[in-house]
Amino acid sequence: MIRTMIRTIHLAAAVLLLLPLLPLAGAARAQDVKGIELCTQETRMDRRTGCLQSNVEYLHGLLTKNAADAQHKLNAAGAEIGALKSEIGALKGEIAALKAALAAEHAAIERLRATKLDKPADKPADKPAAK
């Protein structure tokens, strides 16, 4: 009874481990590139040449499209980089202004401290005598 349960568990584990590999078995039988025709089955030379030429034209169009897409993405990234650089420049300007304002505030605080230290502290008045 226990051996049967253990075998069932092992079988279930093996099936679960092999399930993710099932789509790969179907992909191995499919064509590698979508849109490409399998020209090796053509027996007549003119049809085979036409098939190969069609594949070449398809691949050329695909390369051209992918190159245009890549260039478009590169241009968009360049524009975004330019915008981010200008934003960084503006933020650096704001930081410099804030540092200057902070330095001015520190200077004002130091002047106030210096004026307080120069003045003698008021002595508390003597308490009036009890009547």
ABEGO torsion letter per residue (X at the ends): XAAAAAAAAAAAAAAAAAAAAAAAAAAAABBABBGBBBAAABABAAAAAAAAAAAAAAAAAAAAAAAAAAAAAAAAAAAAAAAAAAAAAAAAAAAAAAAAAAAAAAAAAAAAAAAAAABBBBBBBBBBBBX
